[in-house]
Amino acid sequence: MALILIIILPVIAALLSYIFRKSLLWLSWIAVIVSILELSTALTIVISILNGGSIIVHSTYYFAIDPLGIILLMILTLVGTMASVYSVGYIKQEVENKVIVLYKAHQYFILLHLFIFAMFFAIMTTSPILMWIAIEATTLSTAFLVSFYNKPSAIEAAWKYLIINSIGVLLGFFGTLLFLYPTLHANHRGFVNWTLLLNNASAFDPFIAKIAFVIVLIGYGTKVGLVPMHPWLPDAHSKAPAPISSLLSGVLLNVAFFAVLKFKAVTDIAIGSSFSQMLMIFFGILSITVAAFIIFVQKNYKRLLAYSSVEHMGIIALGFGFGGIGSFAALLHMIYHSLAKSALFLLSGNVFIRYNTTKISEVKGMIKVLPITSVLFFIGFLAITGIPPFGIFITEFTILSAGISSHPVITCIALFSLVLVFTAIIKHIVKMIFGKSDESTSKCEISFLTVFPPLILIAILIVLSFFIPQNLQFLLHAAAAK
């Protein structure tokens, strides 16, 4: 029942937002209350799973959640709640500054709820076909959010996002159909689910299995943002409103990765794990290296964050490619990255509202203009670059350790790229935070609602860097073993 409820809640929120579309106050309250209800429901699901001793919960034949899904559910509800709360302050400020009108605000909240609904559906459905539909729905709902400000560059980014992702997800659909091949002889009626695919994976023709996984990895890898399927990502993430960018980078990329990992499990049973791991390593190191060099010459702080997401998706892919303890570290890295990157994108919204630019060269003296935002911004960037004692340092070190003996050259290239990313980001951020500020710039934070959400995310990131609860370790080990 709880799984059904958490899927229905964002739909109810979208309907209520349409009904009360003429009141920004009502739109704000709906967003906050429903997001808190979603978070509470998710916690109820997690607690019931841990207390019940079962790592898979079925609500109906069509909905279930496994350890990997539980991890993504926690990420989605937490980041979704913080993004919704932040949206209240962010949209209110944009309306007051006459950047947008009330109509755009109500459009924003409706699409926000539908976006969250699609992600919930994708990680909870037992059907790979329904999962594909849900992931495609995330593209349709967010395309209008990418073009939210109706600027030519934003509209161009939205079209690029829509076309590239639609082609990628279409490839994912074709690959999904190939994965259904072994079930044709299973005399099964109704929707094909993940359990059926796994049970029949051993009957999968090895040649078809390889082709199917390559197509799925390229298709859904487009949504993940792996190089060379990534061109849409920096444009979309840099043009969307800050709360949407936080969800795109902190949650949606993980949801797409979820799809890849589900098909990887089937492929590994059919032909062994070496083939899928080899592909993961290839796309992982390519993404890390390309992103590192682009970050070094980047001149836009939101695009810098976007390319950082490409880099970290590459790190996660590399972890799953190395396997073993690397898979465990990749899942933990996914959590750390979601917390840090979501917080940084929210904070970038504060910077954009105050400075009205995304150019790094035009943002100076943040520490005086936005003191709280600056401190959180600096901490977030230290965390995302893998500086100890933050958890990302441990996960990156563990992933590289998992690959040093079997893939020493790949590991050394990855290490060099990570050092390059650290150097580049520190160079950019120090100028923004500690450069000489323009005396004419007003000196105050935007509002409590635009500071509190990233503060919570950074605080949780710091706590998890020093202490990982046993229940979370249990879920990570269970998910890594799949």
ZAMAR-837509 format. One record per residue (C-alpha): residue in three letters; x, y, z. Coordinates in steps of 0.1 Angstrom, whole numbers, padded with zeros to 4 digits, always signed. Example, Ala and Ser with C-alpha at 12.3 -4.5 7.8 and 13.67 -1.06 7.14 Angstrom:
# residues 2
Ala+0123-0045+0078 Ser+0137-0011+0071 
***
This chain:
# residues 482
Met+0000+0000+0000 Ala+0029+0024+0008 Leu+0044+0019-0026 Ile+0011+0028-0043 Leu+0007+0058-0020 Ile+0041+0073-0027 Ile+0034+0070-0065 Ile+0000+0086-0061 Leu+0011+0116-0039 Pro+0029+0136-0067 Val+0000+0130-0090 Ile-0024+0145-0064 Ala+0000+0174-0059 Ala+0000+0181-0096 Leu-0038+0181-0097 Leu-0040+0204-0066 Ser-0015+0227-0082 Tyr-0037+0230-0113 Ile-0068+0237-0092 Phe-0050+0263-0071 Arg-0030+0277-0100 Lys-0039+0313-0092 Ser-0024+0314-0057 Leu+0014+0312-0053 Leu+0009+0306-0016 Trp-0012+0275-0022 Leu+0012+0262-0048 Ser+0040+0266-0023 Trp+0021+0248+0006 Ile+0011+0220-0017 Ala+0048+0215-0028 Val+0061+0215+0008 Ile+0034+0193+0024 Val+0033+0167-0003 Ser+0071+0164-0004 Ile+0072+0159+0034 Leu+0045+0132+0030 Glu+0066+0115+0003 Leu+0096+0115+0025 Ser+0076+0102+0055 Thr+0061+0074+0033 Ala+0096+0065+0020 Leu+0109+0062+0056 Thr+0079+0040+0065 Ile+0088+0017+0036 Val+0125+0015+0045 Ile+0117+0009+0082 Ser+0092-0018+0074 Ile+0117-0036+0051 Leu+0145-0035+0077 Asn+0122-0046+0105 Gly+0107-0074+0084 Gly+0140-0089+0074 Ser+0131-0090+0037 Ile+0150-0070+0012 Ile+0123-0070-0014 Val+0088-0055-0009 His+0059-0062-0033 Ser+0029-0040-0032 Thr+0012-0055-0062 Tyr+0023-0076-0092 Tyr+0032-0044-0110 Phe+0052-0027-0082 Ala+0081-0038-0061 Ile+0113-0024-0047 Asp+0147-0041-0042 Pro+0178-0029-0023 Leu+0190-0007-0052 Gly+0155+0007-0056 Ile+0154+0014-0018 Ile+0186+0034-0020 Leu+0173+0054-0050 Leu+0140+0059-0032 Met+0158+0075-0002 Ile+0178+0097-0025 Leu+0148+0108-0045 Thr+0126+0116-0015 Leu+0153+0135+0004 Val+0165+0155-0026 Gly+0130+0159-0038 Thr+0119+0173-0005 Met+0148+0198-0003 Ala+0143+0208-0040 Ser+0106+0214-0033 Val+0112+0235-0002 Tyr+0139+0255-0021 Ser+0115+0260-0050 Val+0091+0279-0028 Gly+0118+0305-0020 Tyr+0133+0304-0054 Ile+0101+0309-0074 Lys+0088+0335-0050 Gln+0120+0355-0056 Glu+0117+0351-0094 Val+0081+0363-0093 Glu+0090+0393-0071 Asn+0118+0402-0094 Lys+0093+0400-0123 Val+0115+0374-0141 Ile+0085+0351-0144 Val+0047+0356-0140 Leu+0023+0336-0119 Tyr+0013+0314-0148 Lys+0049+0302-0152 Ala+0051+0295-0115 His+0020+0272-0116 Gln+0034+0255-0147 Tyr+0067+0250-0128 Phe+0051+0233-0098 Ile+0029+0210-0119 Leu+0058+0198-0140 Leu+0079+0194-0109 His+0054+0170-0094 Leu+0050+0151-0126 Phe+0088+0148-0129 Ile+0090+0133-0094 Phe+0061+0110-0102 Ala+0078+0096-0133 Met+0110+0089-0113 Phe+0091+0071-0085 Phe+0073+0050-0111 Ala+0106+0041-0129 Ile+0123+0026-0098 Met+0092+0008-0084 Thr+0077-0008-0115 Thr+0084-0045-0120 Ser+0081-0042-0157 Pro+0111-0031-0179 Ile+0086-0018-0205 Leu+0068+0004-0179 Met+0102+0015-0166 Trp+0111+0026-0202 Ile+0078+0046-0204 Ala+0085+0063-0170 Ile+0120+0073-0180 Glu+0107+0087-0213 Ala+0081+0106-0193 Thr+0109+0123-0173 Thr+0122+0136-0206 Leu+0088+0150-0216 Ser+0082+0167-0183 Thr+0116+0182-0179 Ala+0119+0195-0215 Phe+0095+0223-0206 Leu+0114+0230-0174 Val+0147+0233-0193 Ser+0131+0259-0215 Phe+0114+0275-0185 Tyr+0128+0310-0190 Asn+0120+0310-0228 Lys+0154+0325-0238 Pro+0167+0314-0271 Ser+0196+0295-0255 Ala+0172+0277-0231 Ile+0149+0267-0259 Glu+0178+0254-0279 Ala+0190+0234-0249 Ala+0155+0220-0244 Trp+0153+0209-0280 Lys+0187+0193-0278 Tyr+0177+0176-0246 Leu+0145+0163-0261 Ile+0159+0150-0293 Ile+0191+0134-0280 Asn+0174+0118-0250 Ser+0144+0106-0271 Ile+0168+0089-0296 Gly+0187+0074-0267 Val+0157+0061-0249 Leu+0143+0048-0281 Leu+0175+0027-0284 Gly+0169+0017-0249 Phe+0135+0004-0259 Phe+0149-0016-0288 Gly+0174-0031-0264 Thr+0146-0039-0239 Leu+0127-0058-0266 Leu+0158-0079-0273 Phe+0160-0087-0236 Leu+0125-0101-0238 Tyr+0136-0127-0263 Pro+0142-0155-0238 Thr+0108-0151-0223 Leu+0091-0160-0256 His+0094-0197-0247 Ala+0084-0193-0211 Asn+0046-0195-0218 His+0041-0164-0197 Arg+0010-0143-0199 Gly+0008-0107-0189 Phe+0036-0081-0183 Val+0071-0094-0184 Asn+0088-0085-0151 Trp+0124-0084-0139 Thr+0120-0117-0120 Leu+0110-0135-0152 Leu+0139-0120-0171 Leu+0164-0131-0144 Asn+0149-0166-0143 Asn+0152-0170-0180 Ala+0185-0153-0185 Ser+0204-0185-0188 Ala+0185-0194-0219 Phe+0195-0161-0235 Asp+0216-0165-0267 Pro+0250-0151-0259 Phe+0253-0131-0291 Ile+0219-0115-0288 Ala+0226-0108-0251 Lys+0258-0089-0260 Ile+0240-0068-0287 Ala+0211-0062-0264 Phe+0233-0049-0235 Val+0254-0027-0258 Ile+0222-0011-0272 Val+0207-0007-0237 Leu+0239+0008-0223 Ile+0241+0033-0252 Gly+0204+0041-0250 Tyr+0201+0046-0212 Gly+0237+0058-0210 Thr+0225+0088-0230 Lys+0202+0096-0201 Val+0230+0089-0176 Gly+0253+0114-0194 Leu+0281+0090-0202 Val+0306+0103-0229 Pro+0301+0104-0259 Met+0263+0105-0254 His+0265+0135-0230 Pro+0261+0167-0252 Trp+0226+0174-0239 Leu+0236+0174-0203 Pro+0257+0206-0198 Asp+0232+0227-0218 Ala+0201+0213-0200 His+0215+0215-0165 Ser+0228+0250-0170 Lys+0196+0264-0184 Ala+0170+0248-0161 Pro+0159+0265-0129 Ala+0183+0256-0100 Pro+0159+0231-0082 Ile+0153+0212-0114 Ser+0191+0211-0121 Ser+0195+0196-0086 Leu+0170+0169-0094 Leu+0184+0162-0129 Ser+0219+0158-0117 Gly+0213+0144-0082 Val+0185+0120-0090 Leu+0176+0115-0127 Leu+0211+0104-0137 Asn+0209+0077-0110 Val+0174+0066-0121 Ala+0188+0060-0156 Phe+0218+0042-0142 Phe+0193+0020-0123 Ala+0179+0009-0156 Val+0214+0000-0169 Leu+0222-0020-0137 Lys+0189-0039-0139 Phe+0198-0051-0175 Lys+0234-0057-0164 Ala+0222-0082-0139 Val+0204-0101-0166 Thr+0234-0100-0189 Asp+0258-0112-0163 Ile+0236-0143-0157 Ala+0234-0150-0194 Ile+0271-0145-0205 Gly+0291-0138-0173 Ser+0301-0104-0159 Ser+0333-0097-0179 Phe+0315-0084-0210 Ser+0294-0058-0192 Gln+0323-0048-0169 Met+0345-0042-0199 Leu+0319-0018-0214 Met+0314-0001-0180 Ile+0351+0005-0177 Phe+0354+0019-0213 Phe+0326+0044-0209 Gly+0336+0052-0173 Ile+0372+0062-0181 Leu+0361+0080-0212 Ser+0336+0101-0193 Ile+0361+0109-0165 Thr+0388+0120-0188 Val+0368+0141-0212 Ala+0349+0158-0184 Ala+0382+0166-0166 Phe+0397+0185-0195 Ile+0365+0204-0202 Ile+0361+0214-0165 Phe+0397+0228-0166 Val+0387+0253-0192 Gln+0351+0259-0181 Lys+0338+0295-0178 Asn+0303+0289-0166 Tyr+0297+0276-0130 Lys+0265+0258-0138 Arg+0281+0240-0168 Leu+0311+0232-0145 Leu+0287+0215-0122 Ala+0271+0197-0151 Tyr+0304+0184-0164 Ser+0313+0174-0129 Ser+0282+0151-0130 Val+0295+0135-0162 Glu+0328+0129-0144 His+0311+0113-0114 Met+0288+0091-0135 Gly+0320+0079-0151 Ile+0335+0072-0116 Ile+0304+0052-0108 Ala+0305+0033-0141 Leu+0342+0025-0134 Gly+0333+0011-0099 Phe+0308-0013-0114 Gly+0332-0021-0141 Phe+0359-0031-0116 Gly+0334-0051-0096 Gly+0337-0065-0061 Ile+0343-0038-0035 Gly+0342-0014-0064 Ser+0305-0020-0069 Phe+0299-0013-0032 Ala+0319+0019-0034 Ala+0301+0029-0066 Leu+0267+0027-0048 Leu+0280+0047-0019 His+0295+0072-0043 Met+0261+0075-0059 Ile+0247+0086-0025 Tyr+0275+0111-0018 His+0274+0126-0052 Ser+0236+0131-0051 Leu+0238+0149-0018 Ala+0267+0171-0027 Lys+0257+0179-0063 Ser+0221+0186-0054 Ala+0232+0210-0027 Leu+0256+0227-0051 Phe+0230+0232-0078 Leu+0206+0247-0052 Leu+0234+0271-0040 Ser+0241+0280-0076 Gly+0205+0293-0077 Asn+0213+0317-0049 Val+0244+0329-0068 Phe+0224+0334-0100 Ile+0196+0354-0083 Arg+0221+0377-0066 Tyr+0246+0382-0095 Asn+0222+0376-0124 Thr+0249+0357-0144 Thr+0264+0322-0147 Lys+0298+0334-0158 Ile+0326+0325-0134 Ser+0345+0357-0143 Glu+0316+0379-0133 Val+0311+0364-0098 Lys+0335+0377-0072 Gly+0335+0383-0035 Met+0308+0358-0027 Ile+0320+0355+0009 Lys+0309+0391+0015 Val+0278+0391-0006 Leu+0264+0357+0002 Pro+0283+0345+0033 Ile+0263+0314+0042 Thr+0259+0303+0006 Ser+0297+0308+0001 Val+0306+0286+0030 Leu+0283+0259+0019 Phe+0294+0263-0017 Phe+0331+0259-0007 Ile+0324+0229+0015 Gly+0303+0213-0013 Phe+0330+0218-0039 Leu+0357+0204-0015 Ala+0334+0173-0010 Ile+0327+0168-0048 Thr+0365+0170-0056 Gly+0372+0141-0032 Ile+0391+0160-0005 Pro+0394+0140+0028 Pro+0377+0136+0052 Phe+0346+0137+0029 Gly+0331+0104+0019 Ile+0338+0109-0018 Phe+0375+0106-0011 Ile+0369+0072+0004 Thr+0347+0059-0024 Glu+0371+0072-0051 Phe+0400+0057-0033 Thr+0382+0024-0029 Ile+0372+0023-0066 Leu+0407+0030-0077 Ser+0420+0003-0053 Ala+0396-0022-0068 Gly+0411-0016-0103 Ile+0448-0011-0096 Ser+0458-0047-0099 Ser+0436-0057-0129 His+0436-0024-0148 Pro+0466-0004-0137 Val+0467+0019-0168 Ile+0430+0027-0166 Thr+0434+0034-0129 Cys+0463+0058-0134 Ile+0445+0077-0161 Ala+0415+0080-0138 Leu+0437+0092-0110 Phe+0454+0119-0132 Ser+0419+0131-0143 Leu+0407+0134-0107 Val+0438+0155-0098 Leu+0431+0177-0129 Val+0395+0181-0118 Phe+0405+0191-0083 Thr+0430+0217-0096 Ala+0405+0232-0120 Ile+0376+0234-0096 Ile+0397+0250-0068 Lys+0410+0275-0093 His+0375+0285-0104 Ile+0359+0285-0069 Val+0386+0305-0051 Lys+0381+0333-0076 Met+0344+0333-0072 Ile+0343+0332-0034 Phe+0374+0353-0024 Gly+0378+0377-0053 Lys+0372+0414-0048 Ser+0334+0421-0049 Asp+0316+0449-0066 Glu+0306+0474-0039 Ser+0273+0480-0056 Thr+0262+0444-0051 Ser+0237+0440-0023 Lys+0250+0419+0006 Cys+0225+0394+0021 Glu+0212+0359+0016 Ile+0181+0355-0006 Ser+0159+0339+0021 Phe+0158+0311+0047 Leu+0141+0288+0023 Thr+0170+0291-0002 Val+0196+0284+0024 Phe+0180+0257+0046 Pro+0177+0229+0020 Pro+0213+0229+0008 Leu+0224+0232+0044 Ile+0205+0200+0053 Leu+0220+0181+0023 Ile+0256+0192+0032 Ala+0250+0183+0069 Ile+0238+0148+0059 Leu+0268+0144+0036 Ile+0292+0153+0064 Val+0275+0129+0088 Leu+0276+0100+0063 Ser+0312+0107+0056 Phe+0321+0098+0091 Phe+0294+0073+0100 Ile+0274+0049+0078 Pro+0245+0033+0097 Gln+0245-0005+0097 Asn+0212-0006+0080 Leu+0225+0015+0051 Gln+0256-0008+0049 Phe+0232-0038+0047 Leu+0213-0023+0018 Leu+0245-0013+0000 His+0259-0048+0003 Ala+0226-0064-0008 Ala+0224-0041-0038 Ala+0261-0046-0048 Ala+0256-0084-0047 Lys+0228-0083-0073 
***
